[in-house]
Amino acid sequence: MICDSIQAVDYPELTPMMENFSIMFHEPYYRNYINDNFVERLEQAGFVNIATENHFVSKYWIAHKPQQ
C-alpha cells in the first residue's frame, strides 16, 4: 500500500492548486509526480490486482506481489 497526495488525473479541476504546491512548498519533484503513472510502474515491478482509492486529497494504491 502506498499513500500520497492526489494526482491531476484524479481531480483535473484541482491541477492549478497542485502545480502551485510545488512552488509554494519548494517541492521540485511534485510537478512530475502529479502526472506520473504509478499503476504502470507497479505493473512493471510485478504487482497485480492494483486498485486506487482517493480520500479527500490523499491517494492510495493497493497492490499485491505474487509469491514466486
LONU-532579 format. One line per 10 residues: their letters; for each residue z, x, y of N, C-alpha, C, O, CB. Coordinates in steps of 0.001 Angstrom, whole numbers. Each point is the difference from the previous one (the first is absolute). Glycine has a CB too. Layout:
BEGIN
A	Z:X:Y:Z:X:Y:Z:X:Y:Z:X:Y:Z:X:Y; ...
***
This chain:
BEGIN
MICDSIQAVD	0:843:-1162:0:-843:1162:0:897:1237:748:972:96:467:-2832:-1342; -2065:1500:2165:-92:701:1280:227:-1041:1091:-532:-1108:-74:-1093:2883:-843; 2401:-1424:1914:201:-884:1154:-310:789:1270:513:1099:209:1263:-2458:-1443; -2613:781:2062:-328:602:1290:-325:-1142:954:295:-1156:-301:-1173:3320:-768; 291:-1864:2185:-322:-1068:945:-1326:-651:-375:-772:539:-793:2040:658:2609; -1517:-2361:-1234:-1256:-703:-237:-1162:868:438:178:1006:686:959:-3224:-384; -2340:1809:-713:-1219:713:373:-935:-967:724:208:-1213:-19:29:2797:-1958; -1248:-1040:2601:-930:-804:788:-650:-1110:-826:-228:-1095:513:-195:3093:910; 128:-1734:-2667:-634:-1002:-858:912:-1210:-224:-488:-1102:-252:-802:2935:-870; 2592:-1638:1212:951:-1085:-250:56:-1003:1147:24:-1209:-228:1300:2780:-1161
YPELTPMMEN	-1304:-1078:2597:81:-839:1198:-881:606:1083:505:675:897:1850:-1418:-1484; -3664:512:518:-913:608:986:391:-278:1453:-260:818:883:-1534:-1043:-2571; 2411:-917:1929:374:-332:1377:1103:915:540:223:54:1209:-870:-2419:-1672; 1339:3086:-431:1049:933:421:-492:1449:90:793:907:255:867:-2434:-1308; -2943:1745:847:-550:1355:32:301:727:1318:366:1175:-44:-2169:-1954:-1497; 1667:141:2702:336:725:1234:1450:497:11:273:1108:459:-1963:-2502:741; 2609:580:-1703:1402:420:-63:147:1212:-922:717:948:320:33:-3324:111; -1435:2336:-1578:90:1116:-949:-614:1266:584:531:1095:-188:-614:-2721:-1715; -1020:1480:2603:-633:1171:613:888:613:1077:52:1222:138:-2295:-2216:-617; 2937:164:1235:898:507:1037:1274:610:-573:624:848:638:-1539:-2569:891
FSIMFHEPYY	1297:1300:-2711:1210:538:-626:-85:1518:-130:962:711:292:-657:-2866:-1545; -1457:2643:816:-146:1444:-193:137:774:1306:442:1149:3:-1922:-1616:-1943; 1104:-157:3034:111:652:1310:1434:-70:518:565:1007:428:-2963:-1589:66; 2969:-593:-537:1343:-202:558:1086:765:-763:970:470:595:-1721:-2713:171; 581:2363:-2081:1041:626:-819:-430:1353:-568:623:515:-928:192:-2792:362; -1868:2840:1121:-524:1306:-414:-93:106:-1527:613:867:-622:369:154:2701; -1762:-1922:-2652:-279:-11:-1438:-1491:298:-172:-802:-924:-140:2691:-762:-354; -2262:2958:504:-1423:351:16:-798:-446:-1224:-1219:-146:95:1888:2056:1267; -30:-2128:-2494:-724:-389:-1210:-85:-1511:-178:-721:-482:-874:1467:2605:-158; -23:-2867:1847:73:-1448:-166:-1357:-668:198:-318:-961:-701:2683:1046:1476
RNYINDNFVE	-3158:399:153:-1329:-611:233:-865:77:-1242:-777:-918:-261:924:1531:2674; -34:463:-3190:-739:84:-1263:626:-913:-1050:-706:-640:-780:45:3007:1319; 1987:-2419:-551:703:-818:-988:-392:-1474:103:-195:-652:-1026:2094:2276:1098; -2017:-2158:1139:-241:-1438:124:-1352:-423:-564:-230:-1191:-211:1672:1203:2225; -2335:935:-2261:-1305:-310:-591:-179:585:-1402:-1075:-125:-587:155:53:2889; 1948:698:-2836:-87:636:-1313:31:-1050:-1113:631:-1046:147:488:3104:781; -1795:-1779:-2030:-55:-920:-1130:935:501:-1106:-403:793:-850:-1992:-1437:1427; 3640:176:-556:987:462:-969:-292:-509:-1402:309:686:-974:1366:-611:2797; -2267:-1267:-1952:-336:-516:-1330:-984:950:-677:163:339:-1172:222:-2727:1941; -1391:2809:-37:-982:948:-541:673:1310:-400:-296:553:-1060:-1490:-1592:2491
RLEQAGFVNI	2678:1531:-600:707:1247:-316:869:-147:-1246:49:900:-839:-53:-319:3270; 688:-1719:-2547:834:-229:-1182:-860:-106:-1259:372:532:-1046:1331:-1705:2482; -2839:498:-1348:-912:-101:-1143:-500:1378:-415:-56:304:-1191:-633:-2596:1943; 326:3122:213:-485:1344:-295:1080:848:-671:-307:920:-759:-1252:-1087:2711; 2821:-149:-1669:1125:733:-597:387:-577:-1369:930:490:-641:-101:52:2955; -1545:-1582:-2757:244:-545:-1329:922:-1202:-62:391:-417:-1091:-762:2663:310; 727:-2811:1924:870:-1178:-1:-809:-1259:-289:-1188:-72:312:2730:1196:1327; -887:-2110:-2238:-639:-1276:-341:889:-1146:485:1119:209:469:-2263:829:-2498; 610:-2254:1902:753:-1203:398:578:155:1408:1193:-208:224:-633:-231:-2640; -1417:802:3342:431:271:1373:45:-1307:788:-973:-753:44:-21:3082:-143
ATENHFVSKY	2128:-2577:710:166:-1183:848:535:452:1350:685:1017:103:-261:-2520:-2114; -742:738:3038:547:284:1325:702:-1247:522:-396:-1128:-294:-1424:2835:757; 2850:-1481:303:732:-1091:649:314:423:1426:351:1151:260:649:-1931:-2469; -1131:-159:3118:356:236:1403:1216:-846:338:52:-1192:-303:-2462:1705:922; 3374:119:6:1200:-682:462:245:438:1442:414:1129:264:581:-1249:-2628; -1259:-795:3280:54:263:1428:-892:1191:328:-1218:-140:-106:3565:-793:237; -1832:2084:257:-856:1147:304:103:1088:-1062:-374:1147:243:633:-1661:2178; 245:156:-3589:79:943:-1127:-1035:-372:-1049:-320:-1172:-194:2780:1554:619; -2971:634:-1093:-960:-204:-1077:508:721:-1235:465:1137:71:-2390:-1354:1562; 1827:-462:-2759:442:555:-1280:-1188:86:-944:-801:-930:-98:3123:-17:419
WIAHKPQQ	-2426:2070:-1011:-951:168:-1086:823:96:-1277:885:847:-113:-2630:328:1598; 1456:-2028:-2425:687:21:-1288:-1059:352:-1044:-993:-711:-154:2762:-1033:878; -1551:2830:-1426:-1000:474:-961:706:564:-1229:1179:352:42:-2811:160:1831; 888:-437:-2952:553:492:-1261:-864:1149:-523:-1229:-50:60:2180:-2244:-588; -297:3303:26:-693:1133:-602:76:-161:-1514:1100:1:-554:-554:1529:2531; -1674:-1668:-2661:23:-178:-1453:614:1215:-686:-199:1139:422:-1835:-2602:-272; 2780:1196:-1209:557:1113:-769:-1101:600:-865:-854:-712:-528:3159:-354:515; -2268:2357:-116:-1028:705:-788:178:-202:-1480:-780:526:-794:623:1155:2579
***
